[in-house]
């Protein structure tokens, strides 16, 4: 009985870490998208947030190993610990891709109007996915978790349409072309990680995962 109570305390500590990560991850991606659209330089701040997420991810991993080693959880508890580790990883990847977006124009140059519309729309939909996947985790909402993958299909469509448009009507500025393509690629990857986060939540609830390729 005592061990079960201590395990629950450890699971609550994992949950608290993930809650902090979720707050930071959401604002990090949002800030990087907004900065790209407005031409602002916030790469140092985004780097700091990204590093914080990585640090939290390491803490989640250490806490998860500790709980497994000390209490040898089985069934639902073990599934929860595994899902927490996966969710933590995906939250940390949000930060990494957000940092990449914030540094693209400095590294390559060329930021203009060519990809502004698609970056704006993809960014809005990606943020919607992030918020939905985090809410699904916090509320243990299986239906909401499953809906995240449907929004991802739209993000993928926007991504590939932009690639086709770049082939047909590329901007004269090659640097701008590369910057636009890399930015939408990073947004597409962030959206994929939102699906992975939602999938881990579904696994935590039902023991099954979302198939991205369905």
N, C-alpha and C positions, 0 to 999 in steps of 0.2 A: 504493500500500500504506500509506504514511504517512497519507494523507488518510482512508482507511478506518479506521485505528486512532484517529485524532483524532475522527472522527465517532462512533465507538463510545464514546469517553470522554465526549463531549457527551451522548449518549443515556443513559449511566449517570448523568450529573449530573441529567438530567431525571427519571429514575427515582427518584433520591434525594430530589428535591424533592417528588415525588408521594407517596413513602412518608411524609415528614414531614406533608404535608397530610392524608393518610389518618388518621394518628393523632389529629391535632387535630380533624378533622371528626367522627370517631366520638365522641370524648369530649364535644364541644360539643353535638351533638344529644342524646346520652344525658343530659347534665347539665340541659339545658333541659326535657326531658320530666319528669325526676325532680323538678325544682324546681317545675314546674307542679302535679304531683300532690301534692307535700308542702307547697305554699304558701310555698316559699322564694324569696328575692330574690337572683338571681345574674346579673342583666342586665349589670352592669358587667364581670364576668368573661367572660360569653359574648360581649359586644361586643369585648373584647380578643382573644379567640380568633378571632372572625369577621374582625376587621381583619387579623390575622396570616394568615388564609387568603387574603384578598384580596391581600395583599402577595406571598405565595407564588405566587398565580395570575399576577400581573404578572411575576414572575421567570421562571415557566415560559414565558410568552408571549415575553419578550425572548430567552430562551435558544433557543427554537424558531426564531424569526426569524433569530437569529445562525447556527444550524446550517444552515438553508436557504440563507442568503446565502453562507456560506463554502464549503459542501461540495456544494450543489445535489444533495441526495439524491434518489434515484428509487426506485420500486417499494416494497418492504417498509419501507425506512428512512423514506421520506416518509410512508407510511401510519402508521408508529409515531409520528412526530412529530405528525401531525394528531390521532391518538387521544390522545396525551398532553395536548395543548392542550384537547381536549374533556373529558377526565377531570378536569383541573385546574379547569376552569370549574364542573363539577358539584360537585366537592368544596367549592369556594368558596360555592356556593349552599346547601349544607347549613348552612354557618355563618350565612348571612344569614337563612334561615328559622328556624333555632334561636334567633337573636337576637330575631326577631319574636315567637316563642312566649314567650320570657323577659320580654318587655315588655308583653304584651297586657293582663294584669290591672292593671298600673299605669296604662296609658293609658286603659282603658275602665272597669275595676273589675269586680266581680262574678265571684267564683270559688267554686264550690260543688260539689255532688255530681251535678248534672244530667248533665254530660258526662264525669264522672270515669271511668266504666267503659269508654266507647268510646275516650277518650284513652289509657287504660292499654293496651287491646288494640291499638289502632292504633300506639301508640308502640312496643310490643314487636315487632310485625310489621315496622314501618319500620326499627327497629334491626337486625332479622334481615336485611332486604334490604340495608342499608348494609354490614354485615359480609360478606355473601355477595358483593356487587358488588366490594368491595375485595379480598377473597380471590381472586375470579375474576381480577382484574387482576394481582395479585401472582404467582399460580401459572399464569397464562395458561390457565385452565380454561374452555373454551368451553361445556361442558355446564352448569357452575355459573352462568355468565353468562346462559344461556338460561332457567334456572330462576327467576331474579330476577323476570322478567316475570309468571310464574305467581303468585308471592306478591303482586304488585301488584294482580292482579285481586281478591284477597280484601280488600286495603286499600281499593280503590275501592268494593267492596260495603259495607263497614263505613261508609265516608264517606257514601254516598248513603242508606243506611238511617238513619243519624243525622239527616240532613237531613229525611227523611220523618217520623221520630219527633218532631223539633222542630216540624214543622208541625202534627202531630196532637195532641201533648201538650207545648206550650211551657212553660218555667218562668215563674213570675210575674215574676221579676226579668229585665227586658229586657237589662240589662247582662250578666248571667250567660249569657243566651242568645247574645248576640253574641260574647262571649268564647269560649264553647264552640265555636261554629261556625267562628270564625276559627282556633282552635287545630287543629281537625281538618282544616281546609282546608290549613293550613301543613304538617301531617303528610302529607297526600295529595300535596302538591307535592314534599316531600322524597322520598317514595317514587317519584315520577315521575323525579326526578333520579338516584335509584339505578338505575332502569331505563336511563336515558340513559348512566350510567357503565358499566353492564354491556354496553350496546349498543356503546359505543366500544371496550371490551375485545374483544368479538366481532369488530368491524371490524379491530382490530389483528391478531387471530389468523387470521381467515378472509377478510377483505375484504368482509364482509356485516354488516348491522345488524339489530337486533331491531325488529320493527314493534309499537309499543304498541297499535295499533288492531286487531290480528289477533284 
